[in-house]
Amino acid sequence: MIAEFIYCYLLRPWPLRQITNGIIRLILPRTVQYGDAVIVINPRDPVVSGALFFRVYERTELAFFQSACCSGMNFLDVGANVGFYTALAARRIGPTGKIVALEPDPESHGFLKQTVAANEAVNVVCLTTAAAASRGRFKLYISPENRGDNRLYQPDPSWPSVEVETAPADDLLAGLGIEQLDLIKIDVQGAEGGVIDGLEKTIRRSPKLTLLAEFWPHGLRQAGTDPKALLEKLRSFGLDLFEIKSLGQLVPLTDDENLIARFQGRRYTNIVGRKQS
């Protein structure tokens, strides 16, 4: 808790953030371990790698994910980054399930593959395609400080970009012979709407599905998605929606307008969708 307070609050203001990021880059190890899962981290990314090293990375979401991930599941990790959730899932799901990890950023994808190899996870397929509503080629804009903040729209003219292939996840899964999913994690900085559009077929035919997705109203709008319409679409697929609270507890989402109003600007949360079969 002390490390979390220092990292997330005391060292946030500029220029302390720049100084802190430089120090973090110097002290980062090659790997971090969560239980029996090994994650190979990116030494050039002080935000995601620093949060993993100080063990403050998505603590609430992690608590829920560990309770939701079970042996034999089919799991889709959209925006896998260095493979944190993929590594955790590989240990819990075991060889009888399947994992598909999507990470289009070439640098992050390299660490994802190293993480998969470090865990000897033979049930994982790693793809560089970005999940979207349609096939094509788009620019992925790379955050200079936080590879977890890469985006499929331009947030700042100074950000460099790489061209990546996009495709509906429905098509990618079909090519791998996967018709149904049990668990999906989506974290793509506002591009969640396009991911969901390209996953509709699989979501509809997955009777035991649990979906964990970042919900960032500002980012969704920047990417061309209406936040309220996205929530309504998820319900139309038969998903009951919840907010995640501390320690991974779920609270039914009953007031969409209130949720959107509470998370403005850079503020975001994570939501869960579940089919009650």
N, C-alpha and C positions, 0 to 999 in steps of 0.2 A: 504493500500500500504506500510506503514512503517513496519507493522508486516511481510508482505511478504518479504521485502528487508532484514530485520534482520534474519528471519528464513531461507530463501533460499540462502543467500549469505554471510552475515557476520559470521554466525555460522556454515558454512559448513566445514572449514578446520579442520583437526585433530590437537590437541586433543579437540578443542572446540566442535566438533560434539559429542564426548562422554559425555562431561560435560553437553552440552545442552540437549541431550537425557535423561540423568538422571533427570535433572530439569523438563523437560516436563512430564516425568512419574509421578512426584510428584504433578503436578498441574492439570493434566487432569481431567475433570469432567466425570461423568458416561455417559452422553448423550450430544449431540449437536443438534441444531435445524436449519434446512434450510427451511425457509418458514413455512409451517405447517407439514413438515416431520421431524420425530425424528430419529436420528441415535444413536444406542448404540455402543460406541466405546471401543476398546480394550486398557486397561490401560497399557499393557506391550508393546505396539507397538508405539514408539514415532514418527515414520515417518508418517504413514497413519493417525493415530489418532491426531498427532500434527498438520498435515496439515489441517485436518478437523476442529480442535479446533481454529486454527488461520485463518481459512477461506481462505486458499490459495490452497486448493486441486483442481487440474484440472480445473482451472477457465475457460479456453478456451473451454474445452470439455463440461463443465457444461452449458455454455451459449448455445452451439449448442444443447445439449441433451434436455434442457428445451423447445427449439423451436420445436424439432422433436417429442416429446412425447405428444400424444393426447388421448383423451377419447376413450375407447373401443378397444385399440390396444392389440395385442398379442406381448409380449416382452420377449426376452431371454437374461438374464444377465449371461455371461460366465466369471467366475472369480469375483464373487460377493463380496468377502471379507466380511466386516461387514454389507453390504447391503445399501451403500449410494445411488447408482443408483436405486436399487430395491425400496427403500423407496420413492424416488422422483417419480418414475414411478407409484407406487401404488396410490399416491395422484392424479396424473394427469390422469391416465388411468381409475381409478374408477372400480366399481364392474362388469361392462359389459365386461371388457377385462381380459386377463390372463397373469400372469407373472411366468416364470420359472427361478429360481436363482440357479446357480451351483457354489458350493464352496467346494472343497475336503479337505481343511485344517481343521481338527477337531476343532481347537481353533477358527479360524475365523468363521467357520460354526455355532458355538454356539452363537457368537455375531450377526450373520446374523439372526438367528431365533429370538433372543431377539428384534432385530430391527423390524422385521416383526410383532411380537406381540405388540410392543410399538405403532405401527401405525394401529393396528387392521385390518391388510391387509388380508382379507379373500380370495383374488383372487391370492395369491402367493403360489407356490409350491417350497420348498427348497430341493435340492438334494445334496448329498455328492459326487456324481460321477464326475470325471473329464472328460470333453468333449475331445474326441480324434478321431483318424481315425478308431480305432478298439476297440473291447472289450479286457480287460485284467486287469492285476494288475501291477502297476508301483510304483516306489519310488517318492514321492514328497519331494524335498529338501527345508527345512524351513530356511528362512533368520533369523539370530539372532536379527536383528535390524528393519526389515521392512517386515511385513507379506504380503505386496503387492508385494514383490520381490521373493516369493516362485517359484520354478521351477521344471519342470519334467525332468531336466537333472542336473548333478552335477556341480555347478560352483566353489565349494571350498570343499576340503576334510573335513574341520572342520564343515560343515553344517550338522545338524541332519536331519533325514528323517523319513517319515511315509509312509506306503504302502497304496495306494488308488486304487479304482476301476476306470477303464476308459471305456467309451462307446461312440459310435457316437451319437451326439445330435439328429440326425434323429431318432434313435431308442428310445431315451428318450422321445422325443416329441410325437412320434407315440403311445407310451405307455400311454401318457396322453390325447390322442385324439386330439392333435393339429397338423393340416396339414399345416398351413401357419403362417408366422410371419410377423409383420409389422415393428418391430424394434429389432435389435440385438446389444448388446455391448460386445466386446471381449477384455479382458486385461489379458493375461496369460504369459507374460514375454518370448516371443519367440515361444511359442507353438501354435501360431495362425494358422500355416499351417495345423496341425493335426485337429484342431477344424473345419476349413473350409472344409477339406476333409470329415469329418463326418457330415457335414451340407448340402452337395451338393443337395440332393433331396429336402429338405425344401426350400433352397434358390431358386432353379429353379421354384418351384411351388408357390412362394410368389410374386405376381405381384406388390405389393406396398411397397416393402421392403426398409428399410434404415438400413445400417450397419455402426456402429462406432467401429473401431478397432485400437488398438495400432500397430504402425509400427516401429519396432526396428530391423534394419538389422543385427546387430551383434547377438542379441538374436535369431533371426530366423535361422541364420546359425548354431549357437550352437545346436539348436534343430533339425537340419537336413533339413531346408527349404531354398530354394533359394529365396531371397527377390523379385527379378524381376519376377520369375516364379509365385510367389503368386499373384502379381498384375495382371499378364496376366490371371491367372485362375479366379480371381474375375470378370474381364471384360468378360470372356467367359460365365459367368452366367447371363450376361445382365446388370451388374452394371456399371454405370458411376462413375468414381473415382474422389475424391476431397481431397485437403489438407484443414485442418481447420486452420484458422488464428485467430488473436485476436478477442474477442467478438463473436466467433462462426461463423464468415463468412467463406464461402466455395469458394475455388479457384480451377478450374478444373486442374486435374493432367495430364499434357501432356508430361512430361519428366521424365520417371522412373529412368534413370541413374543419373540424377541430384539430384533427391530426395534421392536416396540411398547414393550418394556421400556426401550429406550434413549432413547425420546422421550416423556418425561413432562412434565406441567405445560405450560408455554409452549413447550417444545421441539418442533420439527417438522422434517420433511425433505421431499424430493420423490421420488416414485417414477416409473418409466417402465414402461408396458406396451407390448409389441410383438407383433404377429402375424408369425410366421415363415413367410411364404408361399413 
